[in-house]
Amino acid sequence: MSFKSLHNVEKPRERLQKGGPQALKDEELLAILLRTGYSGKNVLELSRELLKKYPDGSLGQAGLESLSQVKGMRGTRASTLVAAFELARRFQNSVSDLRPILNTPAKVLDQLTFLRSRKKEHLVALYLTGRHQLIEQEVVSIGTLSSSLVHPREVFAPALEQRAAAVVVAHNHPSGDPSPSREDQEVTARLIKAGRLLGIELLDHIIVADSSYFSFKEKGFLKDSG
């Protein structure tokens, strides 16, 4: 079956217009960039061949000379791919540079102003890169914080999915007193141990109150919990 004979719903460009780019497979997105194949091989077949030749994302690192050596890729097709991947890298770097770097309790608190007004305790995890740049933050639990209710897997499962290098956790004390309870200290100790096993550092545990806070790191509690 030739590419032209595919029904409209099967064509990458039409599928993109109908379902958005997230609905397409890698080979289909690649086919849109390449536009055409060559005699004896349609554009989807060429796309599959390229992905097989350059597996695990290595296609994005392939240079113009390397791509031009693949049959059907000389000239415009190779140049289009190199330009597209370089543009994607530049946009990604631009977006990454906008993410805040959370290397102090004050900067973490700037992200968590909503906690001060909550009437129930909320435990929030902030997932960071090796530079302590924010990747994502999630509300892990709502309710009284205790070692029996907060399991390390709830905190670290998203960290593994996000490929985070470090985690900061924070929760609020609606009472207005940020002093850590025995349960707060037990939860922190468990998270430190779990993080060490997984190779994901717990950078801090911050307790937020109306007009004050408590940082386990600033008070030296993280070392004591090890």
BELLINNOR-V779692 format. One record per residue. RES is the residue in one letter. SS is DSSP state (a for helix, b for strand, c for the rest). BURIAL is 1 if it has 16 or more other C-alpha atoms within 10 Angstrom, else 0. Layout:
res	ss	burial
RES	SS	BURIAL
RES	SS	BURIAL
//
This chain:
res	ss	burial
M	c	0
S	c	0
F	a	0
K	a	0
S	a	0
L	c	0
H	c	0
N	a	0
V	a	0
E	a	0
K	c	1
P	a	1
R	a	1
E	a	0
R	a	1
L	a	1
Q	a	0
K	a	0
G	a	0
G	c	0
P	a	0
Q	a	0
A	a	0
L	c	0
K	c	0
D	a	0
E	a	1
E	a	1
L	a	1
L	a	1
A	a	1
I	a	1
L	a	0
L	a	1
R	c	0
T	c	1
G	c	1
Y	b	0
S	c	0
G	c	0
K	b	0
N	c	1
V	a	1
L	a	1
E	a	1
L	a	1
S	a	1
R	a	1
E	a	0
L	a	1
L	a	1
K	a	0
K	a	0
Y	c	0
P	c	0
D	c	0
G	c	0
S	a	0
L	a	1
G	a	1
Q	a	0
A	c	1
G	c	0
L	a	1
E	a	0
S	a	0
L	a	1
S	a	1
Q	c	0
V	c	0
K	c	0
G	c	1
M	c	1
R	c	0
G	c	0
T	a	0
R	a	1
A	a	1
S	a	1
T	a	0
L	a	1
V	a	1
A	a	0
A	a	0
F	a	0
E	a	0
L	a	0
A	a	0
R	a	0
R	a	0
F	a	0
Q	a	0
N	a	0
S	a	0
V	a	0
S	a	0
D	a	0
L	c	0
R	c	0
P	c	1
I	b	1
L	c	1
N	c	1
T	c	0
P	a	1
A	a	0
K	a	0
V	a	1
L	a	1
D	a	0
Q	a	0
L	c	1
T	a	0
F	a	0
L	a	1
R	a	1
S	a	0
R	c	0
K	c	0
K	c	1
E	c	1
H	b	1
L	b	1
V	b	1
A	b	1
L	b	1
Y	b	1
L	b	1
T	c	1
G	c	0
R	c	0
H	c	1
Q	b	1
L	b	1
I	b	1
E	b	0
Q	b	1
E	b	0
V	b	0
V	b	1
S	b	1
I	b	0
G	c	0
T	c	1
L	c	1
S	c	0
S	c	1
S	c	0
L	c	0
V	c	1
H	c	1
P	a	1
R	a	0
E	a	0
V	a	1
F	a	1
A	a	0
P	a	1
A	a	1
L	a	0
E	a	0
Q	c	0
R	c	0
A	c	1
A	c	1
A	b	1
V	b	1
V	b	1
V	b	1
A	b	1
H	b	1
N	b	1
H	c	1
P	c	1
S	c	0
G	c	0
D	c	1
P	c	1
S	c	0
P	c	1
S	c	0
R	a	0
E	a	0
D	a	1
Q	a	1
E	a	0
V	a	1
T	a	1
A	a	1
R	a	1
L	a	1
I	a	1
K	a	1
A	a	1
G	a	1
R	a	0
L	a	0
L	a	0
G	c	0
I	c	1
E	b	1
L	b	1
L	b	1
D	b	1
H	b	1
I	b	1
I	b	1
V	b	1
A	c	1
D	c	1
S	c	0
S	c	0
Y	b	1
F	b	1
S	b	1
F	c	1
K	c	1
E	c	0
K	c	0
G	c	0
F	a	1
L	a	1
K	a	0
D	a	0
S	c	0
G	c	0
//
